Amino acid sequence: MTHKLWFQTGIGILLAMLIIFMFQQIQEVFSPLVIIARTIFLPLLIGGVLFYLTRPLLQFLESKKLPRWASITFVLTVVVFVFWLIYAMIAPVIGEQSTSLAKNTPDMIEEGEKWFDYLLSQRDDLPPQAQDSVGKAISDVTNNVNDWAAGFGSWLLTFLQSFVQGLFLLILAPFFLVYMLKDHEKFAPFVAGFFHGERKTWIRKTLHDLDVTLRSYIQGQLLVSFIVGVMLLIGYLIIGLDYALLLALFGMFTNVIPFLGPYLAVVPALIIALMQEPQMALYVAIIMLVAQQIESNFISPNVMGKALDIHPLTVITVILAAGNIAGIWGVILAIPFYGVIKTILSNLYQKRTEIREAAGKEID
């Protein structure tokens, strides 16, 4: 029985749960490590993303016989120039649209109140059950708005503190990027050096597969999100939607979240369209639908291919679970983390299959 897969899997799950339980009991011992991990998490994440985005350029430069230090210097120069160019091009427009949105927010709230007043005036013409449903919905919305308004000040203060802290942490990101570009080939041999024989070969293969998985996801997802953002911007400008660049950037960032991102992106665009001109909401919905159809049927299959090959239902389940566990970072990192786990388990299953086949041949 001990050789059965279900038994070994059950034992593994029980051991994992036991380790988690023991960690919770002595978590105060590891609190300094947790603080260090939180401190380096953001710059390490940004450095890793920039590493996968810039590594093709580094490899190209080195293929032209350019020394490693000169290639890294050129890559860093390109990164700084690109960020400066983006800032110079879109920062003034974003600032202008953000200021305009802040000034027009009271008018938008007033317009929303008119919609609620209209619904209240029409409620008496509805059936009794519908009246109760509408009244409950309006009450819930009003309570949520009041709670949001009450907590907005503290939320804004927390956000500003986190933003300032994030700016200081971002200074570390270039250091992580430099060392990743400089020594990335040494990581796999270093880890594999602790093993011997077939295990060493398996470790190196698994690390290579993990590198391919992360590279495909990061490069592909960011490129797809950029293209979707451009399509949304073109569509919003064509229909004359207010705050087009701001909404397109929001759509580009939320598209990083697989499957659910487009639905999150369309909400503020629909609200602003309704406030600007009711029929424009239909145009926004059409633009989002067209952009997502182009992205899902033409762009993603050609850019990302089968990078992770995850079923949409699995994507939704993983994102919702990760969001409840780790908040916004869980939502953003859930799918690549799932892809890493899936790659490791696939390699373990493949290795187990090879061992079984080899044992069967020996018996024959």
N, C-alpha and C positions, 0 to 999 in steps of 0.2 A: 504493500500500500504506500510505503514511503516514496516509491519511485513514480507514483501517479502524479500527473500534472496538477490536477485539482487539489491534491493534498499539499503539494509544495507551494501552490499559489495561496492556499488558505493560511499556511504557516507563515508565508512572507507577509501577508496582510496583517496577521496577528502581531508579528514582530514589529512591523511598522507602526501599528497602533500603540504597542507597548512603549516604543521609543518616543513617540509623540507625547504619551502620557507622562513618562519620566522627565522629558524635557520641560513640560509644564510645571512639574513639581519643583524643579531646580532651576527655573528660568532666571532667577535673580543672579545666579552664578554667571550666566552668559550675557547679562545686561550690558557690560562694556562692549562685547562683541557685536551685540545688536545695534548699539549706538554707532559703532564704527561702520557697520554695514549700511545703516541709514545714511550716514554722512557721505559715503563714497558711491551710493547707489545711483543717484542722478548723473554725476559726471561720468561714471563708468558706463552707464547706459548710453549717454550721448556720444561718448568716445567710441563705444562699440558700433553704434549706428553709422557714425562718420567713417569708421574704419572700413566697414563693408561697402560704403558708398565710394570711398576713395581708393580702395585696394586695386580695382582694375586700372586706374590711372598710374598707380605706383608700379604695377607689373608691366604696363606698357612702356613706361620710362626706363625701367631696368632692362627690358628687352632691346632697347636702343643703346645699351652699354653705358647708361648713366649710373654713376655710383649711388649707393643706397642713401647716403646723407644728402646728396644733391637732389635725389628724387623726392625724399621726404620734405625738404625745404620747398621745392616747387609745389608739392601737393598742399602744404600748409598755406602757401601764398595764394593758390587757387581757391582754397576754402575761404580764406579771409576776404578775397576779392568778391567771391560770389555772395557771401553774406552782406558785404558792404553794398554791392550792387542792388540786391533785393531790398535792403533797408532804404537806399536812396530812391528807389523807384516807387515802392508801395507805402513806405512809412508816412509821407505827407498825406496821401489819399486816405489811408486808414485813420490817421489822426483827425482829418476833416470829417470823415463819415462818422467816426465814433463821437465826436463833439456834436455833430448834427443829431445823431440818434439820442444822445443824452438830453439835448434841448427839446426834442420832439416827444420824449417818453411821456411827459404829463398829458400831452394832447392825445397820444395813443391810448393811454389809460382812460381818458375821458371818453374816447370813442368806444372803447370796450365797455364802459359803463352804460353807454347808450344802447349797445347791443343787449346787455343784460336787462335794461329797462324795457326794451322791446319784447324780450322773451317773457318778462313778468306780465306785461300788458296783454300778451296773447295766451297766457297760461289758462285763463278762465274759459277759453274756447276749447280746451283740450278735454279728453275724457278724464275722470277722477284719478285713475291709476297713473296716467301720463302727467297729470298735475303734480302728484306726489313725487314722481321721479324727477321732474324738472325742478321742483322746489328743493329737493335733496341735493341735486347736482349743483344748483346755484349756491346753496348754503355751503357745500364742501369747497367750491371754488373760492367763495368769499373768505372762509376760514383760512384756507391755504394762502391766499394773498395777504391776509392780515399777519399770519405767522411769518411769511417770507419778509414782509416789510419790517416786522419787529426785529427779526434777526439779521436784516441786511447790514446794519452798521457793524455788528461784531464780525459778520462774515467778511465784509470788506476789509476791516482791520487785519483779520487773520490772513486774508489773501495778500495784502500788501506786505505783511511781515514775511510770509512764505516767498513772495516774489523777490524781495531784497535778499533773503537768505539764499534763494536759488541763484541769483546773480553772482554771489560770492562762490557758490559751489561750482558754477559753470567755468570758473577760472581753471579748475582742475581738469576739465574735459580735454583741452589740448594736450596736456601731459600724458593722459591715458592714450590719446590718439597717437602721439609720437612713439610711445613705447610699443603699442600694438603694431604700428607699421614697421618698426625697427626689428622686433623680435618675434613676430607672429609665427614664423616657421619653427621656432624652438619649443613651442608649447606642446605639440603632439609628441615629439621625441622625449621631452622631459617627463610627461605623464606615463608614456609607454615604457620608460626606462625602469619603472618599479616592477615590471612584469617580465616574464620570459616565455620563450617558445610560442605556442599557438595563442596564448592569452595576450601576449604582446602584439601579435598580428591583429587579433580581434579588437584590441583597444585602439590601435592606430586606424583601423577601418571604421570603427564607430565614431571616432573623433572627426574623421574625414566626412562621414555622412552627416554628422551634426553641423559641420562647417557649411556643407552644401545646403542643408535645410535652412539654416539661419540666413545665409547669403541670398538664397532664392527668395525667401520671404521678405527680408528687409528691402533688398533692391527692387523686387517686383512690386511690393505693396506701396512703397513710397512713389514709384514711377506711376503706378495706376492712380494713386490719390492725386498726384499732380495733374495728370491728364483730365481726371474728373473735375478738378477745380477749375481748369481752363475752360472745359465745356460749359460748366455752370456759369462762369463769368461771362462767356460769350452770349449764352441764352438770356441771362439777366439783363445784360446791356441792350440786347435786341428789343426786349419788351419794355425797357425803361424802368426796371425795378429800382427803388431807392436802396442805397447802401449795397450796391451790387458786389463790389470788391470785398467788403466785410463778410457778406453772406457766402460768397464763393470760397473765401479762405476758411470760413467755418465748415463748409461742406468738404473742403479738401482735408482738413484735420480730422473730422469725424469719419471720413472714409477709411482712415487707418483701422477703425474697428470693423472687422469683417461682418457682413450681412446686416447688422443693426445700424451701422454708421449712416447709410443713406436716409433712413427713417428719422434719425436724430437731426440730420442736416436740413431736412425739408420743413421742420416745425417752425423755426424762426422766420424762414422765408415766407411761409404761408401766412403767418401772423402779420408780418409787415405788408404783404401783398393785400390782405384783407383790409388793413387800415388805409392803405394807399388808394386802392380801387378794388371792390369785391371781385369783379370778373378776372382780375389779374392773378388771383389765387389759382384759377384754373390753368392759366399759362404756366405758372410756377410748377404746378403738379405735372403738366405735360413735359416741361423741360427736365425735371428730375427723372421722370419715367424714361424719356428718350436717352438721357445721359446714362442711366443705370443699365438700360438694355444694351447700349453700345459697349459699356464697360464689361458687363457680364458675358456677352456673346462674342465680342471681338477683341477687346483690349486684354482682359485678364487671361483668356486662354493662350494668347500669343506671348504675353509678357511673363506670366507666372507659370503657365502650363499646369502641371500636376505637382507643384512644389510641396504641398501638404496633403492634398487629396482628402479633405475632411467633409463629411456630410453636413448639410446646412443645419439639420436638427442637432447634431453634435456641437456645431459652432454656437448655436443659441444656448444650449445647456451649459457649455463650458463658460461662456461669457457671463451668463446670469449668476452661475455659482461663484465665479471669480470676483464678480462685482460685489456680491454679498460678503465675500471673505476679505478682499483687499481694496475695495472701492474703485476709484477711477484707474489706478495703476493696474489693478487686477483685470479690468476690462481691456486695457490696452495690451497687456502682456500675456493674456490668457492663451491666445491662439499660438503664438510662437513657443510658449512654454509647453503647451500640449503637443506641438510638433516635435519638440526636443524629446519629450517622454515617449512619444510614439516611435521616433527613430531608434531610441535605445531599446525599447521593447521588441521592435522588429528585428534588430540585430541579435538580441538575446534569443528570440524564437528561431532565427536562422541558424545560430550557433548550436542550439539544442537539436535542431533537425539534422544538422551535419554530424553531430556526435551519435545520434541514434542510427543514422544510415551507416556510419563507420562501424558501430557495434554490430549491426545486422550483418554486414559483410564479413566481419571476423567470425561470427557464429556459423555462417554458411561455409 
